[in-house]
Amino acid sequence: MRRISLFFMILVIFVSTFISVKLTSCTSPYVLTGAGYDFYSVLSYDRGDSSTRIIVLALEANTNVTLDTDWDEIPEFSWNSGVSRYNSTIFYGDDNSIPPGTHIHGDKPIIVVQQHGIEPSPWTDSGALALLPYELWDTQYLAPNYATGKIEVTAPTPGTNVYLDTDNDGTPEYTWTSNATERHHLWGTNVTEYFASNITATNPIEVATVHAVYDGNQGTPSFARLSLPRRFLGNEFYTLQQFPSFPGDGIEWIGISSPYLPCTVKIQPDVEVDDIREFNITSYVDSSEHVRDQRVENYAPIINMVSYLNSTAPAEAYYTTYAKYFVSRIDVEAAATSIPVNHWGTDYLVLGDPADTELVNYTRLISVIAPVEGTHVMIDVDHDGLAEYEWTSTASNFNATFSNLPSGTHIHGSKPFTAQQLVYKNDFRDARAIELLPIPEINRDVAITAVTPAKTIVAQGLTFPINVTAWNFGNYTEIFDTALNAINLSEIGIGVEKTSLDNNSFEVITFSWNTSDVPYGNYLLVANADAYDYYPSDNINTSRWIFITILGDIDGDTIVDISDLTRTIVAYGKTRGSQGWLDNIWYANRDVNGDDIIDFSDIAIVIDQFGESW
């Protein structure tokens, strides 16, 4: 009967494992994330006096990052992130600019941001965008735009044919083929006047929309934003417009495109106002089919306006905030791609920015939108597991803004949400917005799974080993202290060991306990992993007791008698390598002197101690 029960238990475990594997293998590999190993810069600004910088944030410690600007597989720039995770750096490049098409590689997951601006310093009219990891690129895009923008394509594989169908009739109006010396291409406003173009390629490509218009009165407002591959389209979007405080006008544009026409779009420009507009999109030849605008004037300090968009067909959406004040010659513009609700995440990181070194002159705002009521958002600035700031969304308040959080700050939500980063100069002459891309869910889970002493009944004065098994079930490398203590009336420290575990790995840590000065009695072994953990309940293991007694007391009844002698004689010849030694701790307890063999010396000790008690 026992064998039958055991058979069914094994069968259940096997079936459960098989189902688990099947479910894992069916999970889509196309999860939208900003973290990856390979990235390529884009041509985000086409003025001769512009400068492009690359900001890299490393998710792991000791990440090696290289930049190959001329595609010869020999890096021109390199960086090691150091001993802490979430460190970041800025690559300025030769002549204070990183060329388009630069290959950025990390040997561990990184996030890459590209920023451009006008030189000489101080920067003006800057823009920024988070680059998409090469692993997520595709061959099909729909590039929403408007008349003053341009479409940039990066194709690192020579011989890649790229086709641009501006009127979406199935016949491309423009083509371009990459080669060994030209791996990026810019189509100008004569191409993008149709507001949305269908883009296909023979190899994976990266697509961005860039914008820069020179205005003699107001400077050169600019922005850059990434287009998402078609597989990341969605039906629901939330956008956020932020207007810094100055006496001028603000204009918001909300753009939405779908390769599946016709489709019906509903737009609520301000979720706090009962104003829902419905449009039927049938083509992209006319701007009235694509761009919707809402003009706002004389906004007070930092007005956040959340908009909601819904499409009957998978679509891509974006937004642009444009603010101007002619008297002060202020003209700024910021834009970003809106992440579809179905691709939101629960974890984000604040991105680095050149303004980090001079936040006295800049303001950085991190805004989160969490429309699911009860979403709890934690802001962990120093990565100690404790939130410096917390917020919970409600039905009437699902947008929160946090000011000047440092680069690398971890933002975690109990439910999926979206987040935006806006950096602007305090005189409002420089602004850039980035829609943050989620990072893989951060799972921090260290556990002490076993405490295995060599013996459970130990003669006072004996030194014996205790093995502690520590697991890292999370998905990040963890470095922590593992401590082992024994508790009776007081706590006795046995030892502390520094432990480093890669994700999904374990280590058996051996401690040595000298019991020379340990009083007789029962002791609870307590092993503790002092690690930042989402599940701290299994960081402590208290599953083993040790009984300290007199020499020769094999069974722990505090007296050396005939039962101890009998047990030792019965186990004669057993060694630590013998079958059953580790399974039956009693064999180990009969090894009186702890030399890993039960022989005449152990029997002699019991005879010599016969009759002793405490």
N, C-alpha and C positions, 0 to 999 in steps of 0.2 A: 504493500500500500504506500509505503514511504517512497519507494522508487517511482511509482506512478505519479505521486504528488510532485516529486522532484522533476520528472519529465515535463509535466504541465507547466511548472514554474519556468524551466528553461525555455519551453516553447513560447510562453508569454513574453519573456525577455527578448527572445529572438524576433518575434513578430513586432514588438514595440520598437526595437532597434531598426527593423526594416522599414516600418512606417515612418520613423523619424528621418531616416536617410532619404526616403522617397520625397518627403515633404521638403527637406532641405534642397534636394536636387531640382525641385520644381519651382523654387523661389526665383523670381526674376533677377537676372544679373544686372539689370538696368535700374539701379536705385540712384536717384539724383543726389549727388554729393559734391562738395567742393574739395574734398580730400582725394589725393591721388599721388602718383609717382612721376608722371611726365606731363609737361605743359608746354605750350608754345605762345610766345607773345604775339600781339597783333599790331597792325598799324592803326593806332587809335587817334592820331592827329596828323594832318598833312601840311602843316605850316613849317617853313624852313627853320624858324626860331623855336620850335617846340622841343620838349625834352620828355623822354619816357623813362620811368623808373619801375623796377620790379620789387615787390615786397613779398617775402616768403615767410610763412609761419609753419614751424615744425611741430607736429603733434607728439613726437617722441623725442626723448633725450638722445644725444649723440647722432643726430641725423646729418648725413653728408649731402650737400646740395651743390650741383654744378650748373654752370650756364655756358652753353656752346653757341656763340653768336654767329659763327661762320660755317656751321654744319660740317666741320672737318673731324668731328668726334673727339676733338681735343678742347677741353673746357678753358675758356678765357677767365672765368671767375669761379670761385668755390667758397664754401662756408661750412663750418661744423656748428651745430646748434648748441653744443655744450651739454652739461650734465643735467639740465632741467628741461622738462617738456614745455611746450607752448612758447618757446623763444622765437623771436622773429628778427629779420634783418632786411636792409634795403640795398639793392644793387643799383648803383648810379651809372655804371658803364663808362667807357671811354667818351670823352667830350660830353660828359654828364648826360648820357642817353643810352638806353639799351635798344638795339635795332629790332625791327619786327621780324618774326620768324625764329627768334632765339629759342633754343631748346632748353627747358628748365627741368632738371631731373633730381629727384630725391631718392635715397636708398631706403627711406621709410616714408610714410604718408606725410604730405605737405599740402598747404593751401597757398595759392599764388594770386596776388592782386597786381594789376597793372594800373599805373597812374601816369597821366600826361599833363603838361602845363606849358606855359610860355616862359622862356628864359629871356633875359637874365633874371636872377633872383631879385625880389621875391616872386614866387609863382603867381600867375593870375590865370583866370579862365581855365582852371584845371578840370579834369574829369577822371573817372576811375571805373574799373569793372573787375569783377572776380572772374578769373579764367576757369574754363571747364577742363577737368582732367582729360588727357588724350584717350584714356580708356572708355570714356563716355561719348566720344565723337561719333558722328554718323554720316551718311551720304545724302540725307534728305532734310531740307530746312525750308521754312517759310520765313522770309525776312521782312517783318513789318517795319515801316519807315514813314517819313514824311519828307516833303520836297527838298529841305535843306540838308538832308543827311546823305551819307554815303555808305555803301556796303563793302566790308573788308572780308576777304576770304584768305585763310591760311591753309596751305596744303603741303605738308612736309614731305610727302612721297612724290618724287619726280615722276612726271608723266601722268599726273592726275588731271583728268578732264572735268571742268566745272561748267555747268550749264545754268544760265539765268533766264527764266521765263517770266518776263515782267507783266504780261497780261493774262497769265495763267490759262493759256489756250492749248498747252501741251507742246508748243513749238518754241524752243529757246531763241531769244533775240540776241543773246550775247554768250560767247564761250571763251574760255581761257584754259590753258594747259600749263601746269607747273613744270619747272625744270630744275636742274642742279643749282642754278644761280638765282632763280626767282621762285620763291615758295610762298609768296603772298601777293595778293592783287586787290586793288581798290577800284570800285566802280563809282563814278561821280554822280552828281545830281541829275544829269541827263538820263541816267538809267533809273534812278529811284523816284522819279516824278510820279510813278504809278502806285506808290504807297505800300505795296506788298509784292514781293517777288518770290516765285517758287524756285528753289535752288537744289540741284542734284549734282552728284559727283561720282566718279568711278572709284574713289578711295575716301576714307574718312577725312572730313575737313572741319575747320572751325569758322564760324560766321559771327561777325560783329557789325553793329551799326554805329557809325561815328558821325559827329556833327560839329561843325565849326563855321560860323558865319562872321565875317569881319564887318563891324559897324563903326563908322568913324566917330559917332557920338558916344557909343557905349562899350567899345572894346570888342572882344571876340568870345562871346559866350559859347561854351562847348560842353559836350558830354560824350560818353561811349557806353554802350551796353551790349551784352552778349545775347545772341539768339540761341534758343534751345533747339536741339534736334527734335524731329517730329514725334519721336516716341515719348518725349516729355511734355507733350501738350496736355491740356486739361480743360475742364468745363467751368470751374469756379475759381475766381480770383478775388483777392483783396489788395488794394493799393493804398499807399499812404503818401500824402503830400504834406510837406513841412515848410512853413514860411517864416524865416527869421524876422526879427522885429526891425523894421525900418519903414519910414513913411513913403510907401510906394504901392504899386499894383502887383498882384500876383496872378499868374495864369496857369491853370493845370490842363494838361492834355492826357486823355486816357485813350490808348490805342489798343485795338484787338483785331486779330486776323485769324482766319481758319482756312486750311487748304480744302476743306470740305464745304462746298457751296451748293445751294444757298444754306444759310443758317440764321437763326434768330438770336439776337443778343439783347440782354437786359442789363442796363447800367443804372446804378444808384450812386450818383456823384458824391453824396454825403450820407452815410448810413444813419446820421442823426436827423435827417430831413426826409420826409415821406415824399420823395420825388424819384420815381422809377421810370426810366425811359426805355422804350423798346425799339429795336432797329432790325430790319431784314437786310442782311448782307448778301448781295448777289454777284458783286464783282469788286475788283480793286483798281479799276481804271480811274474812278472818280474819288477824290478825297472825302466827299460826303459819305462814302461807303465805309470809311475806315477810321478817321480821327474824330473824336468827340472832345469838345473843350468846354471848360467851365471857368469863367472869369470871376476873380474875387479881387476886391480892392481894400486897401488900407487895413491890412490884417494886423492884429495885436501880436505881442511877442509869442513866438513858437506856437503857431496854430497847427494842430494836427487834424487833417481831414481824411478820414478813411472812406474809400469808395469800394463798392461791391459790383462785380461783373459776373454774369452768367451767360453761357453760350450753349445752344442746343447741340453743337458739334465741337470736337476737340479743337482748341484754339491756343494762340499765344497772345499774351497781353503785356503791355508796358505802360509806363506813365512818365510824364515829364513835368517838372516844376520850373516855371520861368518867372523871375522877379526882376523888375526894373524900376529905376528911379532916375529920371533924366537929369534933375538938378545936380545930383551928386555923381553923375556919370556911372551909375551902378547898373550892371546888367549881368545877371548870373543865371545859370541854367544847370539843372541836375536831372538825371534820368536813370532809370533802372528797369530791368525786366522783372515782371511780376511772376512769382513762382506759383504754379497751380496748387490748389489745396491738396490734391491727391499726391503731391510730391513734397509736402511739408515734412519737417523732422522734429525731433525733440531736443536736439543738441546743436548748438552753434558756438562759434568763437568770434570774439571781437577781432577785427583785422588790423594789421599794422598800417601806419600812415606816416609820411615824412613829417606831418604835423605833431607826431608824438614828442619830438624834441622841443616843441614850442607851443604847447597847448595853452600857454598864456595868451597867445595871439589867435588861437583857433578854438572852436567848440566842436566836440564830437558827440553826436546823439545816437543812441541805440534805441530804436522803437520796435516793440513787439506787438503783433496782432494775434490774439488768441480768442476767436469767436466762440469756441466751445466753453460754455459756462463751467467754472470750477477748475480751469487750467491753472495749475500752480507753477509759477516761474521762479527759479532760483538763480541768483547771480553770484557766482563764486569767483572772486577776483584773484585770490592767492592760491587756489587749488588745494585747500586744506579740507574740503568736504563740508565746510560751513558757509552758509550763504551770507554775504555782506548786505545783499538787498533781496527782498522777496515781494511777490505780488501775485494775487489770484484774480483771474478774470471773472466778471459777472455778466449777466445778460445785458446790462446797460453800460458796462464799462469793460471793453475787451481790448483796449489799446493803452500801453504804458510806455513811457520814455525815460531812459536813464542817461545821465550826462557824464561825459569824460571818463568812461570806463577804459582802463588800460588795455593795450594789445594783449591778446591771449586769454582774456576773461572768458570763462565758460558760462554759457547761458543754457540752462536745462529746464525743460517743461515737462509736466506730468502727462501732457497730451500734446499732439503735434500742433505747431504754431509756425508763424513766419516772422522774420526779423529784417530790419533795414538799418544800415549804417549811413549816417550823413555827417560829413565834416565840412565846416565852413569857417572862413576867416571872420574875425569879429567886426571887420569893417564891411563885410558882405560882398567883397570883390572876388571872392573865390569860394566855390562850393562844389562838392562832389558827393554823389549818392551811390550806394552799392546795395543791391538786394542780396543779403547773406544767403549762401548755400548751406544746407545742413551738412553736418559731418556724421560719419557713422556713429550710431548710438554708443556712448561711452559706458561701458560696463566695467565697473571696478568691484571685483569680488575675489578677495583672498580668504582662504579657509584653512584651518588646522583640522585635518581629517583624521589623524591618528596620533596617539601617544603610546609608544610600545617600549616598556622597560624590559631589560634583559631578565629581571627577576621581579617578583611581587612581594616575596618575603626575603628580607635582606638582613644579614648580620651586621650589627653596629660596627663601624670601622671599615667596612668593605667599600671599595670604589667600583661602581658599575655603570654601564652605558644605558642611556635612554634615547630612543629614536623618536623624533617628532616629524610628522609628514605635513608639509605646507603645500597647498595648491593655489595656483592663480587661475581661477575660472573666468576671469575677465578677458578683455581684448586689448589691454595695454600692459606694457612692462611695468612691474611693480618692484620697488626697492623699499624694504621695511625691516624692522627689528623683530626677531622671534625670541620670546623670553619663556623660560621654563622655571616654575616655582613649585615648592612643596608647602602645603598648608596644613598645620595642626592647630595648636593654640595661637601660633604666630606664623608668619610667612617666611620661608627660607628661600633665598635666591639661589638657583642652581646655575643659571647662565643666561647670557643674551648673545645671539648671533645675528649679524647683518645678513639679510637674505635678498637675493635678486632673482626674480622669476619672470621669464617671458610669458606672453599670453598662452593660456591653455597648457601649462607645464607645472611640474611639481619638483620638490626637492626633499630628501630625507636628511634632516639635520640631527647629528648625534651630539648629545650632551653627556658629560661625565659627572656623576654625583659622588662626592666623597662624604661618607656618613660618619666619619670619626667623631664628630662633636654633635651628632644628631640624637636627641633623646628618644627613648623607646616610644613606640605608639604608631597609630595609623596616620598616614599622610596622603592628602589628595594632591595628585600632580595636576598642575594648571599650566597649560601651554597657551600663549597669547601672541597673535600677530598684530603688531602695532602698525596697522596700515589704514590709509584712507579707503573706505569701503562703503558701497551702497547697501551691503547686506552684512552688517557687523555682528549679527548674532552667531555666526559660525567662525568668528575670528578667535574664539576661546574654546578650548577643549578640556573638559574636566572628567574624562571617561576612565581614569585609572587611579587606583589606590596602591600605596606601598606601605608594608608593615615592617617597621624597624624593630628587631628583636635581638636576643642573645645568639651567639654563635652556636650552631647545632640545632636550633629550633626550626625544624623543617616545615612543620604544619602550622606554625604561628599560634600555638596555644600557650605560649610563654614559658614552657618547660621542655627540657630535653629528656625524652623518655623512650620507651620501647617502640612507640609508633614512629618516631623520627628515625630510629635505627633501621626499622623494618623498611620504611619507604626508601631509604638510601641504598640498602642492600638490593631491593627489587629493581632499582634503576641502574644497578652496576653496569658499567660499560657504555652507557649512553654518552654521546658527545653532541656538541652543538650542531653537527652535521647530520645527526641521526634523524630518521623519520619520526616525526611527532614531537621533536624538541621544541620547535616554534609554535606548533599547534597546541601543545599541552604545556602550559607554563610551569606545571608542577615538576616536570623534569628539570627545568632550569633552577627551580627552588632547591632541588636536592643536590645541586652542584654547590656544596657548602662554601668552598673557598673561591668560587668564581673563575676557575681556570678552564671552563668550557668542556670538562670531562668529569664524569662521576666514576671515581676509582677508589683505591684503598685509602688514599689521603683523606677523602671526604668521610669514609666510614670511621677512620681513626679519630677525626675531629669530633664526630658525634659520640664515640665511645669515651673520649677524653672529657667531653662536656656533660656526660650522662649525669642526670640528677640536678643540673643547674636550672635555675628559674629566676623570674623577676616579677 
